[in-house]
Amino acid sequence: MKINKVLKTSEILSSIIIKGMQEVKAKEIVSLDLRNIEVSICDFFIVCHSTSNTHSSAIAESVIEETLLSFKEKPWQKEGLTNGDWILLDYGNVVVHIFQKEIRDYYKIEKLWGDANIEVIKETG
């Protein structure tokens, strides 16, 4: 019973993170559902890219604020906030990747997890 609650919690947290990204116009948001992959390190990767370092920071701040206000959850770890090329926010079962476009194109993280169920999130108006 507890496993179902954790999985549902991951899904809710993922949707809140996506909302935080959409608030500041993050680009090409995708959700990688890793729950059916044996060697996965978490339930979801949420990936997007930005148009600048400032935009990367704004996306990260929006995600952190949205998860804190809506879910009372802070990231366990934050990496890359100073540079802004690749920001990682680790929420345990959900990991957020905010890239600069050229860094995202280089690492192709979605292709590394090709077995994942990948959902492309439609951009909001």
C-alpha positions as CSV (number, residue, x, y, z in Angstrom):
1,M,0.0,0.0,0.0
2,K,2.8,2.4,0.8
3,I,4.4,1.9,-2.6
4,N,1.3,3.1,-4.4
5,K,1.3,6.2,-2.2
6,V,5.0,7.0,-3.1
7,L,4.3,6.5,-6.8
8,K,1.3,8.8,-6.6
9,T,3.3,11.3,-4.7
10,S,6.0,11.3,-7.4
11,E,3.3,11.9,-10.1
12,I,1.9,14.8,-8.1
13,L,5.3,16.3,-7.5
14,S,6.2,15.9,-11.2
15,S,3.0,17.9,-12.3
16,I,3.8,20.6,-9.8
17,I,7.4,20.9,-11.1
18,I,6.1,21.1,-14.7
19,K,3.7,23.9,-13.7
20,G,6.6,25.8,-12.2
21,M,8.5,25.4,-15.4
22,Q,5.6,26.5,-17.5
23,E,5.1,29.6,-15.3
24,V,8.4,31.0,-16.7
25,K,8.2,29.6,-20.3
26,A,10.7,26.8,-20.0
27,K,11.3,25.2,-23.5
28,E,10.5,21.7,-24.6
29,I,9.5,20.2,-21.3
30,V,9.5,16.4,-21.2
31,S,8.7,14.0,-18.4
32,L,10.6,10.7,-18.4
33,D,8.8,8.0,-16.4
34,L,11.5,5.7,-15.2
35,R,9.4,3.5,-12.9
36,N,9.5,0.5,-15.2
37,I,13.2,0.6,-15.6
38,E,15.0,-1.8,-13.2
39,V,18.2,0.3,-12.8
40,S,16.6,3.7,-12.5
41,I,17.7,6.0,-9.8
42,C,14.3,7.7,-9.4
43,D,10.7,7.6,-10.6
44,F,10.8,10.6,-13.0
45,F,13.2,13.0,-14.7
46,I,11.7,16.2,-15.7
47,V,13.8,17.9,-18.4
48,C,13.6,21.3,-20.1
49,H,15.9,24.0,-21.5
50,S,16.2,27.7,-21.3
51,T,17.2,30.6,-23.5
52,S,19.9,32.0,-21.2
53,N,21.6,31.6,-17.8
54,T,19.1,34.1,-16.4
55,H,16.2,32.1,-17.8
56,S,17.7,28.9,-16.3
57,S,17.9,30.5,-12.9
58,A,14.3,31.8,-13.2
59,I,13.1,28.3,-14.1
60,A,14.9,26.8,-11.1
61,E,13.5,29.5,-8.8
62,S,10.0,29.0,-10.1
63,V,10.2,25.2,-9.6
64,I,11.6,25.6,-6.1
65,E,8.9,28.1,-5.2
66,E,6.0,26.1,-6.7
67,T,7.0,22.9,-5.0
68,L,7.4,24.6,-1.6
69,L,4.1,26.4,-1.9
70,S,2.0,23.6,-3.4
71,F,3.6,20.5,-1.9
72,K,5.7,21.8,1.1
73,E,8.8,20.1,-0.6
74,K,12.3,21.4,-1.0
75,P,14.9,19.8,-3.2
76,W,17.3,17.6,-1.4
77,Q,20.2,18.8,-3.5
78,K,20.7,21.7,-5.9
79,E,23.6,21.8,-8.4
80,G,24.6,24.2,-11.1
81,L,22.7,27.3,-9.9
82,T,25.9,29.5,-10.1
83,N,26.7,28.6,-13.7
84,G,23.2,28.0,-15.2
85,D,24.4,25.7,-18.0
86,W,22.9,22.6,-16.4
87,I,20.9,23.0,-13.2
88,L,19.9,19.8,-11.3
89,L,17.2,19.8,-8.6
90,D,17.0,16.5,-6.8
91,Y,13.7,15.8,-5.0
92,G,14.5,12.2,-4.3
93,N,12.0,10.3,-6.5
94,V,11.9,13.2,-9.0
95,V,15.0,14.8,-10.5
96,V,14.8,18.1,-12.5
97,H,17.2,18.9,-15.3
98,I,17.3,22.5,-16.6
99,F,19.7,22.9,-19.5
100,Q,21.0,25.5,-21.8
101,K,19.8,24.4,-25.3
102,E,23.3,23.5,-26.6
103,I,24.2,21.6,-23.4
104,R,20.9,19.6,-23.7
105,D,21.6,18.9,-27.4
106,Y,25.1,17.7,-26.5
107,Y,24.1,15.3,-23.6
108,K,20.8,14.1,-25.1
109,I,19.6,12.9,-21.7
110,E,16.3,11.7,-23.2
111,K,18.1,9.3,-25.5
112,L,20.2,7.9,-22.6
113,W,16.9,6.8,-21.0
114,G,15.3,5.5,-24.2
115,D,13.5,2.8,-22.4
116,A,11.6,5.4,-20.4
117,N,8.0,6.4,-21.1
118,I,8.6,9.9,-22.5
119,E,5.8,12.5,-22.4
120,V,6.3,15.7,-24.3
121,I,4.5,18.5,-22.4
122,K,2.7,21.0,-24.7
123,E,3.9,24.6,-24.3
124,T,1.4,27.0,-22.8
125,G,0.2,30.1,-24.6
